[in-house]
């Protein structure tokens, strides 16, 4: 695989020390993490093309003139992909709880489109650097009692995890055989304001329920351990690496390397909000892992990933966002 993100400054003007004007495409740019990425590009003063099944034109326009939204499958979207220097693949049509006992549907929704995308990128001849948002806990599965490294065994526990693993394998195939630079980020549990009202995100759901005076559903006794990190901090980090041409090639765990139980999260929420969450307990679900914490040493050494925002601070940001909404 090539080591350089771009060759020299062939894409044009310098935007500041280490940064270069590049053509960036965000797939899934109006999803949870995609919106945080859009905001990060705006903070960095750099544009990007946001491609999704159902573009949120209003949101993209609010970010400023540097971003544009396109619908997946249109001629303009294909043209943007064909000329991209970097493709941030953050689009996925399912969640860990989706497609239970429906592996074929998972493949149809997520794996086949990813294969089609990679084939098109390879055929276009530009060989952009592809960054894929995979899943740490879901890929590694259960059986762990300490932070798991990238060399840990892959034990997908859901169709969602199987789909992620299959896309990862397709990316690695293209890296080996099509000379394509690929960065696979196995994410722990990102937390951010764009999770509000969504289908996932225990921390944000706990904050919203507590502040709105609603009950929060807790599956199991609340002893499952998870690794949480701040979505804004990660987005700023990733955008900086894109613009500074400092994306590594390979698989990287992204988290904090520290775990908290759900009960500990609820304690943090209560301390920040000022009242304890009201919880309704339901039986645990088969796909909920007892322990899922990632070792981030490789990302720290090779990419400089060193998260500084702790979970109580992220919860404070969530509270502020709801207060001003």
KEBA-248267 format. One record per residue (C-alpha): residue number from 1; x, y, z. Coordinates in steps of 0.25 Angstrom, whole numbers, plus 5000, padded with zeros to 4 digits. Layout:
BEGIN
     n   east   north     up
   NUM      X       Y      Z
...
END
This chain:
BEGIN
     n   east   north     up
     1   5000    5000   5000
     2   5004    5014   4998
     3   5009    5022   5010
     4   5006    5036   5005
     5   4991    5041   5006
     6   4994    5050   4994
     7   5007    5052   4986
     8   5012    5066   4989
     9   5002    5077   4988
    10   4996    5073   4975
    11   4982    5076   4980
    12   4986    5091   4981
    13   4987    5102   4991
    14   4992    5101   5005
    15   4981    5104   5016
    16   4991    5106   5027
    17   5002    5098   5033
    18   5001    5084   5029
    19   4988    5085   5023
    20   4984    5084   5008
    21   4972    5087   5000
    22   4966    5073   4997
    23   4953    5067   4991
    24   4946    5060   5003
    25   4933    5052   5002
    26   4926    5048   5014
    27   4916    5036   5012
    28   4905    5036   5023
    29   4908    5051   5026
    30   4894    5053   5031
    31   4895    5042   5041
    32   4899    5043   5056
    33   4915    5043   5054
    34   4913    5049   5040
    35   4907    5062   5045
    36   4918    5063   5056
    37   4928    5062   5044
    38   4921    5072   5036
    39   4922    5082   5048
    40   4937    5079   5049
    41   4940    5082   5035
    42   4932    5095   5037
    43   4941    5098   5049
    44   4953    5095   5041
    45   4949    5104   5030
    46   4949    5093   5019
    47   4938    5088   5010
    48   4933    5074   5008
    49   4922    5067   4999
    50   4912    5060   5008
    51   4905    5048   5001
    52   4894    5041   5007
    53   4881    5033   5003
    54   4872    5045   5009
    55   4881    5058   5009
    56   4878    5068   5020
    57   4880    5080   5011
    58   4875    5090   5022
    59   4886    5084   5032
    60   4897    5085   5021
    61   4893    5099   5017
    62   4894    5103   5032
    63   4908    5099   5033
    64   4913    5109   5022
    65   4917    5110   5008
    66   4928    5100   5009
    67   4919    5088   5010
    68   4909    5082   4999
    69   4899    5071   5000
    70   4896    5061   4989
    71   4887    5049   4988
    72   4893    5036   4987
    73   4892    5030   4973
    74   4891    5043   4965
    75   4900    5047   4954
    76   4906    5058   4963
    77   4909    5048   4974
    78   4916    5039   4965
    79   4924    5050   4959
    80   4928    5054   4974
    81   4932    5040   4977
    82   4940    5039   4964
    83   4949    5051   4967
    84   4950    5050   4982
    85   4963    5049   4989
    86   4957    5044   5002
    87   4944    5036   5005
    88   4939    5036   5019
    89   4930    5024   5019
    90   4921    5026   5031
    91   4908    5022   5025
    92   4901    5009   5031
    93   4887    5005   5029
    94   4886    4997   5042
    95   4889    4997   5057
    96   4894    4985   5066
    97   4879    4982   5069
    98   4875    4982   5055
    99   4873    4970   5045
   100   4873    4959   5056
   101   4873    4946   5050
   102   4873    4953   5036
   103   4887    4952   5031
   104   4884    4953   5017
   105   4876    4966   5019
   106   4889    4972   5026
   107   4897    4968   5014
   108   4887    4974   5004
   109   4886    4987   5012
   110   4901    4989   5015
   111   4911    4980   5009
   112   4906    4980   4995
   113   4906    4995   4994
   114   4920    4996   5000
   115   4925    4986   4990
   116   4919    4994   4979
   117   4925    5006   4984
   118   4939    5000   4985
   119   4938    4995   4971
   120   4934    5009   4966
   121   4945    5016   4973
   122   4955    5006   4968
   123   4950    5007   4953
   124   4951    5022   4954
   125   4966    5021   4955
   126   4968    5032   4966
   127   4970    5022   4977
   128   4965    5031   4988
   129   4968    5028   5003
   130   4956    5021   5009
   131   4953    5023   5024
   132   4943    5013   5029
   133   4935    5014   5042
   134   4934    5000   5047
   135   4930    4995   5061
   136   4940    4991   5072
   137   4931    4983   5082
   138   4922    4977   5071
   139   4934    4972   5063
   140   4942    4966   5075
   141   4930    4960   5082
   142   4930    4955   5096
   143   4939    4947   5105
   144   4948    4959   5109
   145   4952    4964   5122
   146   4962    4975   5119
   147   4964    4985   5107
   148   4964    4977   5094
   149   4975    4981   5084
   150   4974    4981   5069
   151   4980    4967   5069
   152   4969    4961   5077
   153   4960    4950   5071
   154   4948    4954   5063
   155   4935    4949   5068
   156   4923    4956   5062
   157   4911    4954   5070
   158   4900    4960   5062
   159   4897    4961   5047
   160   4901    4976   5049
   161   4915    4972   5053
   162   4916    4961   5042
   163   4913    4972   5032
   164   4924    4981   5038
   165   4934    4970   5037
   166   4930    4967   5023
   167   4932    4981   5019
   168   4945    4981   5026
   169   4950    4969   5018
   170   4946    4976   5005
   171   4954    4988   5009
   172   4966    4980   5012
   173   4964    4972   4999
   174   4964    4985   4991
   175   4976    4990   4999
   176   4984    4978   4996
   177   4980    4976   4981
   178   4975    4990   4976
   179   4986    4998   4983
   180   4976    5006   4991
   181   4979    5013   5004
   182   4970    5009   5015
   183   4968    5013   5029
   184   4958    5004   5037
   185   4954    5011   5050
   186   4948    5001   5060
   187   4939    5010   5069
   188   4935    5008   5083
   189   4923    5017   5088
   190   4923    5031   5082
   191   4915    5041   5090
   192   4909    5054   5084
   193   4898    5063   5083
   194   4893    5058   5069
   195   4889    5045   5076
   196   4877    5052   5082
   197   4864    5046   5077
   198   4872    5035   5070
   199   4872    5019   5071
   200   4884    5018   5079
   201   4893    5024   5090
   202   4891    5020   5104
   203   4898    5033   5110
   204   4890    5043   5102
   205   4877    5035   5104
   206   4880    5036   5119
   207   4882    5051   5119
   208   4870    5054   5110
   209   4861    5045   5119
   210   4866    5051   5132
   211   4864    5065   5127
   212   4851    5063   5121
   213   4845    5055   5133
   214   4843    5042   5126
   215   4847    5028   5130
   216   4859    5022   5124
   217   4859    5007   5120
   218   4871    4999   5125
   219   4873    4985   5119
   220   4879    4976   5130
   221   4884    4980   5144
   222   4893    4991   5138
   223   4906    4984   5140
   224   4910    4984   5125
   225   4924    4991   5123
   226   4925    5001   5111
   227   4936    5010   5106
   228   4931    5024   5103
   229   4938    5035   5095
   230   4934    5049   5091
   231   4928    5050   5077
   232   4933    5065   5075
   233   4947    5062   5079
   234   4948    5050   5070
   235   4942    5058   5058
   236   4952    5069   5060
   237   4963    5059   5061
   238   4959    5052   5048
   239   4957    5065   5040
   240   4971    5070   5045
   241   4977    5056   5040
   242   4970    5057   5027
   243   4975    5072   5024
   244   4989    5069   5029
   245   4991    5056   5021
   246   4993    5048   5034
   247   4984    5037   5032
   248   4990    5023   5034
   249   4987    5011   5027
   250   4981    4999   5035
   251   4972    4996   5046
   252   4971    5005   5058
   253   4963    5004   5071
   254   4956    5018   5075
   255   4951    5020   5089
   256   4957    5024   5102
   257   4962    5011   5107
   258   4954    5012   5119
   259   4941    5006   5123
   260   4928    5010   5131
   261   4916    5001   5135
   262   4903    5006   5131
   263   4900    5009   5146
   264   4913    5018   5147
   265   4908    5025   5135
   266   4894    5028   5142
   267   4902    5033   5154
   268   4910    5043   5145
   269   4897    5047   5138
   270   4890    5050   5152
   271   4902    5058   5157
   272   4902    5067   5144
   273   4887    5068   5143
   274   4884    5070   5157
   275   4874    5059   5159
   276   4875    5044   5158
   277   4870    5037   5145
   278   4857    5029   5147
   279   4860    5015   5142
   280   4851    5004   5137
   281   4858    4991   5137
   282   4855    4980   5126
   283   4862    4967   5123
   284   4876    4967   5117
   285   4877    4965   5102
   286   4885    4954   5096
   287   4894    4963   5088
   288   4898    4972   5100
   289   4912    4969   5103
   290   4916    4969   5118
   291   4930    4976   5115
   292   4934    4984   5103
   293   4946    4993   5105
   294   4957    4996   5094
   295   4972    4997   5095
   296   4975    5010   5088
   297   4991    5009   5088
   298   4992    5007   5073
   299   4984    5019   5070
   300   4992    5027   5080
   301   5005    5023   5075
   302   5002    5023   5060
   303   4992    5034   5059
   304   4993    5043   5071
   305   4979    5039   5076
   306   4980    5044   5091
   307   4966    5047   5096
   308   4965    5058   5107
   309   4950    5060   5108
   310   4945    5051   5119
   311   4930    5046   5120
   312   4925    5056   5131
   313   4929    5067   5122
   314   4922    5061   5110
   315   4910    5059   5118
   316   4911    5074   5122
   317   4911    5077   5107
   318   4899    5069   5105
   319   4892    5076   5116
   320   4895    5090   5111
   321   4890    5086   5097
   322   4877    5081   5102
   323   4876    5094   5111
   324   4878    5103   5099
   325   4869    5095   5089
END
